[in-house]
């Protein structure tokens, strides 16, 4: 019974992290678009899963990679 509760709690935490991370991405992209910056990351299922699994480091990973690819164009 404790195992099931732990698994459910872990999945719930991942979903909440993913939703909050996508909300932060959406707000940051909106703020950057008002300053005429190009869209860097966007909200999609891959980004949701990256943030859900990795949390804040996943957020920085997404933006770091997008800036790296933007600079190497």
N, C-alpha and C positions, 0 to 999 in steps of 0.2 A: 504494500500500500504506500509506503514512503517513497518507493522508487517511482511509482506512477505520479505522485504529487510532485516530486523533484523534476520529472520530465516535463510535466505540464507547466510548472513554474519557469523552467528554462526556455520552453517554446514561447510562453507569454512574454518573457523579457526580451527575446529576440524580435518578436513582432512589434513590441513597443519601441525598441531601439530603431527598427527599420522605419516605422511611421514617423517618429521624431526626426530621424536623420533626413528623410525625404522632405519633411516640412522645412527643415533648416536649409536644405539645398534649394527648395522652391523660393524661399524668402531671399536667400543670397543671390540667386540668379535674377530675381526681380530687382533687387537693389543694384546689381551690376548692370542690368539692362537699362536702368534709368541713367547710368553714367556712360552709356554707349560702349560697354565692353561686349565682346562676343560671348555667346552662350558656351559655357565650359563643360558642364557635366550633364545637367538635365535629370529628370526623374524617370526611371524605368525599372524594370524588374531586376536587372543585373545589379544596378546601383542599390536597390532596396536590399537585396540579399547580401551584398558586400558590407553595407552598414549594419545590417541585422546581425551578421556573424562577427564582424571585427569591431563594431562600435565606433568610437571617435577616431582611432587609427585608420579605420576604413574610410572615413570621411576625408581625412587628410591624404590618404592614398589616392582616392579618386581625383581630388583637386591637384595633387602633385603630378600625377600622370597626365592629366589634361593640360596643365601648364607646360610640362616637358614636351608634349607633342605639339603644342602651340608654338613653342620656341624653336623647335627643330623643323618647322615647315619652311 
